[in-house]
């Protein structure tokens, strides 16, 4: 075990490490403030704080020396904390979403993509909102998830180079740990999906891009060959909808049932594979009631 020291005050804490024994965190100064530090070359370096802020802590660092953190106790009466990135050229403050009173950086990956959470102090949208920040733009993660409606991503705590994000979601069942994976969306009219039998396009304002593929044909099928590590069938559910058998290339078959409680953009079938590969999925309709396909999504991570 190796002690890293302080910045002249009584305490220090380290939150993340990088290559060659580097570490970042925060430590007390002689003046009683808490400053972010970068420990490298056997020395703890005071990173200072952004102009207008008195305290701060570094929470993450990547192999390129880019550091992320959060500062508090600013001069603003409405903004209580702000997220930042620290490079050799200085601090870059993250944008603050409308109505937010705190933006916290949790983690950044090797590409410089940042994840974290921001909070709103009250009103109908109070609570935490997970975000991703890249290319100078901060995006609320809920708005990047076209499916699983009714779920809020309240925090994003880690992100890998592959783009996978770990965090927490909130829905009517409570808070759960989640992994968010980049997906490719094959919307129902996509020519990569091969349809057999009689299918119709149905307008639906709640569907992805406002339309669905619908069929009650017992000979109806929809087939997609894709490359990825996971696949999901997206569609509505409700008491008057039908069912299908889903076949995968290895012969696996699973009955997919849409005749459940009413939901929109629901995942009615999901399959993960042990590694990325080329696969074929076929939806074989039972013809007992209309089966409605919104999209097929493929994850590559």
N, C-alpha and C positions, 0 to 999 in steps of 0.2 A: 504494500500500500504506500502511496505517495501523497503527502499533503501538498496542496497547490499554493497555500498562503492566502493572504487577503490584500485589499487595496489600502491598508492602513487602519481599518476598522476591526471589529471583533469577529465577524463571521463571513463565510463565503459558501456558495453552493454551486456545483457543476451540474449541467443538464444534458450536455451532448458532447460527443467526441468525434474526431476526424482522424485523418492519417497522421502518422509519425508522432503519436502521443499528444496531439493537440486537444484542447477542451475549451468549451465556452460555458458561461454561467453568469452569476452576479455576485458581487462582494461589497461589503461596507467600506466606505471611504473614511478618511480622518474627519471629514465634516459631518458624518452621520448619514449621508445619502447612500443609496444602493446603485452601483454602476455595473453595466455589463462588462465582462472581461473576456479576453482571448488568451489562453495559456498556450504558448508555443516557445520552443527553444529553451525550455526550462524556466521561463519567466511569465508572470501574470501581467498582461497589458491592459490598462484601463482604456476602454473604447469610448468613454464619454457618453453623452446623451444628445439627442437631437435638440436643436435650439428651441427654447420655450418649455422644456421638460426637465424635471429635476432627478427622477429616478428611472431605472430601467434594468432589464435583465435579458441576456442572450439565451435563447432556448434551442438553437439549432445551427449547424454549420455543415457545409459540404466540402468535398475534396478540393474544390477550387478556392477555398478561403472565403466564400460568401457566407455571411452570418445573418441570422434572422433573430428578431426579438421584439420586445414590447416595452414601452415606456409609460409611466404613470405620473400623477401629480403635476399636470400641466397647468398653464395659465387659463385655459378655456373653462367656462362655467358649465358647459354641456358635454364636452368630450373628456372622459375620464382616463382613457388609455388609448395608445396608438401603436400600431405595428410598424416595423421598419426592417429594412435590409441594410447591412453595413458592409461596404466593400472598401478597397484601398482608397477610393476617391471620396468616401464619406457616406452619410446616411441618405437613404431614400425612404420617404414615408409612404406607406400603403394608402390607397384611397379609402375614404370613409363613406360607407353607404348612407343614403338618406335616412335620418332618424336614429342612426346608431350612436351609442355613447361610448363604445369600447371596441377596439379591433385588436385581437391577440394572434400573434404568429405562433404556430405549433411546430411546424417542420418544413424543411425545404429539401428537395432532391438534388441530384447531381446536375440536372438541367436548369436549376434555378427556379423551378415551379414551387410555389409556397401554398401551404394549406393552414387553416386555422379556423377561428370562430369570431363572430361579432355579435354584440348584444344590443337590444333595444330596451329602453327603460320602462315602457308601459304601452297600453293600448292593445288593439286586437292582435298585433304582431309581436308581442313581447317575447323575450326569451332569447335563446341562442340560435345562430344560423351559421352552419358550416360554409366555408368559402374556399375557392381556389384562386390564386393570383398568378398570372403569367402574361407575358407580352405587355406589361403595364396596365392590365385590366384586372379588376377584382370581380369575380362572378360568384353569386350565391349558388351553392351546389344544387339546391332544389330546382332551380331553373335550368339545370343541365341534365335533369333526369326526366325523360319524356314519359316514363311508365312508373308503376308503383305510386299512383296518385294518392294523396292523403297522407303521405309520409314526409316528414320534415327532417332534413339532415341538420342536427343541432350542433354538431362539432366534427371537425376533421383533424385527426391527430397525427397522421403519418401518410407519406406518399413515396412510392417506389419509382425507380427510373422507368418502369414499364407503364406508369400512369395509374396504377392501382392505388386507391385512397382508402385508408382505414378511418372509421369514425363512429359516430353514434346517431341513431335515428329515433324519431318520436312519432308514434301513431296512436290509435285508440287503445292499443294493447300496452303502451308504456315505452320505455327507452330500451333499445337493443343495440348491440354491437353490429356493425355492418362493414362489408368491403364493397367499394364502388369500383367497377371495372370499365375501362373504355369499351364501347360496343360499336358495332356496325349495324345499322338498321336497314333491313330489307322491307320497305313499306309494301302493303298488299299489291299495288300495281307493278311492282318492280319486275322487270323482264327475267330476272334470275330465278324467280319462282315460276315453276311450270305447273299449270292447272290442267286437270282433266275433268270431264263431266261439265255440268251446267253451273256456272258461277255468275253472280251479278255484283256490280258495284253499288253499294248502299251509302248514301250520305248520312253522316253522323257527326254532329258538331263536337262531341266529346272524344272522337277518335283521333288518332295521330294523323295530321293533315286532313281531317274532316271526312274520311271515307273508310269503308270496310269492304272486304270481299265476303260475299254471303252465298251459301248453297245449302239446299236440302236434298241434293242428289245422292242417293246411296252409293253411286259409282263415282262420286266426286273425290278427287285427291288434289293435294298441293304439295309439290316437291321442291326442295332446295338443296343443292350441293354447295358446300362452303368450306373454308379453311379457318379453323379457330380452335379454342379450347372449351368453349361452352356455347349452348344454344338455348333460346327461349322462344316459346310461342306466345304472342300477345293478342288479347282479344277481350271483348266484354263478357260478362257473365250475367245470368238472369234466369228466372223460372221457366221462360218460354224458349230457351236456346237449347242446342243439341250437344252431341258428343262425337268423338272420333277416336280411332286408334292411331297412335303415333309410332311409326317404325323408324328405327335407326339402322345404320348400315351394318351393324354387327348382328342384326336379327332381333334386337330388343324391341318389345312392343309394350306400350303403356296406354291405357284408356284415358283420354283427356276429356273432362266433363265441364261443359259450360253451364249446366243447369244447377246453379248455386245462387247465393245472394247476389243482388245487383251490384256490379262494379264496372268501372271503365278502365281500359288499358291494363287489365290484369294479366299476370303471368300465369297462364293456364297449363304450362308445361315448361320444365327446365331440366337440362342435363349438362353436367360437367364431365370433361374427359381428363385423363391423366396427363396429357401433353397436347400441344398444338398439332393438328393434323387435318386432313381432308375427310369430310364426312357428308353423308346424305341423310336428310330427314324427310319423311313423307307423312302427311296428314291424310288419313283414310276415313272419310265421313261415314257415319252410321245411317244417316238419312232420316233419323227419328224426329228432327226439328232443325231449324236453320242453325248452321254453324257459321260463325262470323270471325274472320281472320283480320286482325288489325295490322300485324307486322310479325316478322321473325327477326330476332336479334341474335348477333354472334359476338362473343367476347374473344379477344385474341390474347388475353393475359390470365 
